[in-house]
Amino acid sequence: MAYNGGMIVVDILRACFEIAVLWILFYQLYRMMKSARAGAILAGLLVLVLLCVVVLEVTEARVLQTIAGWIVSPAVLILVVIFQPEIRNALAKFGFKRLISPLFKQQERASGFVDTVADSVQFLASKRIGALICFCRNDKLREVVQSATQVDALYSRELIGTIFFPKTLLHDGAVVVDDERIVCAGAILPVSKRELKDRAMGLRHRAGIGMAESSDAVVVIVSEETGSVSLAVGNKIQRDLTENLLKERLGELLNIHAEEKIIEEDVH
């Protein structure tokens, strides 16, 4: 009896494991394809298949089960052919690089992305071009992004310079950057209501500080009047950063697993 009881427990654990694995696989597949038109179709087909399986098992309709078994194999091949472009894109998104990228995220940012950001900010500062750049961390700033102009392009000095060039339609708003890509431009940020010590900090600084106060974003601010570079995070701001110091701060703060260093100058 003890042996049978142990076997029952093992069978239950095995069934739970199989269900969990299948759920994770289906969920990941749907998440990768949900932005495509085929995502809704795939979800509908999966629901229909699950309902058919449940009905056939409950009714024990053996003939129908046999016929369904004949249909499944060719149906899978047909679906692969129909959804071939979507499946290829989904596999590309969930490829080997995606799995190992977190291991090298900090190094890649330190050597490449952060250098590009610092170079672009230095260019804007040298030309006295005002800018407001928000870097997402855990908080993806969805409400801000949804109300802005969608971009979805790789971060580059040329694109940042074009967006913030005076007299363009988007230069007054903020840019939101997530995972080294410019998500949107012309974003309107919440303005801080705190009284700032330095009266030279205008509306752009207030917006940057407001965004940092209401989220975990790292915000870089370039002053149009002075060309100075500031960095806001939490309720703190650091002013007059050099290019090297900006690289150092961004390298620390954009690695969300690293312990943040305190920025010296308080907003109060």
Disulfide bonds with the S-S distance in Angstrom:
none
